Amino acid sequence: MTTVGVLDKCVAILDLVRVKPLTATEVSAHTRMSMSTAHRLLQSLEHHNMVARGEAGAYGLGSFFVLNSDDAAREALRQLRDATEESVQLWVRRGPWRVCLLNVDAENELRISKSVGSKILLTDGGSAADALRSNNAGTRVFSSVQARTAGVGSSSVALQLNKSWSMAVCVSYPLARAPVSPQQEFKQVLTETVARLKFALDDSEQLTKFERIISDSLAQS
């Protein structure tokens, strides 16, 4: 047990429903929580997709835990896109290049992101290139203005899985929609996305798929 009581109660619920689905009444009985507390926490866990209620009213683990690494990585970028309302990308460094591994376009009319498999020399600049060259994985937001494209800015945070995987999460936006302080505006959502991606991708099979994207990209002239 920790000093965070509500977290301990949520973990206790998750430990139960991962074994077999349980109703709110059964969760209350097993945990000795009041019915109102069990119901309230189950509703909150359901809101965050940590539990899901079946037709019989029993709760089991939700999609937060059962998504495969590909879906989880894309979902993390979708959440970042929704939070910023801008296009987002996941880049990886390979030698003098950075390669786009995942991309989720903004839903507005102006789409300015690169497609999966695109490669750009690190020396061409941009916030993702700055993040990939840094030693500040997940702790510093890098921003650039018109580094590669007129009228476009971006903000990025580095993600380091291991020595072979230096990555960067990037938000791209037209300067007409740029916040006054991109570092402050995007820091929380970018760092949260980095944490989600690290959890989803660390030692996952998705890295093998990424290697194929990188290999195909670098093979192109």
VENKA-V812467 format. One record per run of one state. SS is the DSSP state (h for helix, s for strand, l for the rest). FROM is the first residue (numbers start at 1). TO is the last residue. If there is no record, write none. Layout:
SS_FROM_TO + SS_FROM_TO
This chain:
l_1_4 + h_5_17 + l_18_21 + s_22_22 + l_23_23 + h_24_31 + l_32_34 + h_35_47 + l_48_50 + s_51_53 + l_54_58 + s_59_61 + l_62_62 + h_63_66 + l_67_68 + h_69_84 + l_85_86 + s_87_94 + l_95_96 + s_97_104 + l_105_118 + s_119_121 + h_122_124 + l_125_126 + h_127_132 + l_133_141 + s_142_145 + l_146_151 + s_152_162 + l_163_164 + s_165_174 + h_175_177 + l_178_181 + h_182_201 + l_202_205 + h_206_219 + l_220_221
